[in-house]
Amino acid sequence: MRQAEARITSLLANDLEAVEEFDKIDVYKKAASLCMNIAIEDINEDQRYVGKKLRLAFGYGIAKHRAMLDINSESKKAGIDINISEKDTGTYLERLHAGYPKTRTVYHKEVMTICMRDKRTLTSPFGRKRTFYGSLKAEEVYANIPQSIPPDHIRQAYFRMEKDPIWDPTEIRVIMEKHDALNYLVRRGKEHKYIPIIAREFEAPIDFSKCSLPRGMLKIPCEIKIGTDYKEMAVVK
């Protein structure tokens, strides 16, 4: 699922312009452009990486110190030479909030109000409930619904795939589940037989009408890769 949590956060903020951006521009380059005051066409891949991490951080209300630590440590793991200061991180987050004000004024405000009203309980579009005990941490509240949706969505998608009349478990089976993805083992030569089914079910619209924050429908594009080695898989266009 492509940019699933960021898309969900934009929908929960009722920011339909931001939702539409995902299919028109590179939203992580735009985030980096907003943060660093650099033209979007001049953003390099390292700066885009920072923009990606910050866009998720601001959506979940992550404080500047924690965001700084995440960016610097994760970039090292990824072999990216980045080291930003706490001061710059705070500036970047505030610029993102200025660029996407509904994240704070609509989503953060509304989800916290609903959580307190409904006995500290939030409900996802799939009916998953989470009750918060102890101290109420804003970051956990803001992240709860967006982070719970991808795994629930892909599991339901897989159950629907198995019901398709051409689905043959002797040719294809799941070998690994990740947060927002499934890895399949497919008999050689049968890959393209299952691509349309996988794409159809992964991209089935998610209905937010029964969510704690009732919204509309959201379709999240999926990205399918094929290869004989997990580290050398090519995107199917």
Secondary structure, DSSP 8 states (H G I E B T S, - for coil): -TTHHHHHHHHHTT-HHHHHHTTTS-HHHHHHHHHHT--GGG--HHHHHHHHHHHHHHHTT--HHHHHHHHHHHHHHTT------HHHHHHHHHHHHHHSTHIIIIIIHHHHHHHHHTTTEEE-TT--EEE--SS--HHHHHHHHHHHHHHHHHHHHHHHHHTSTT--TTTEEEEEE-SS-EEEEE-TT-HHHHHHHHHHHHTS-EE-TTSSS---EE------EE-SSGGG-EE--
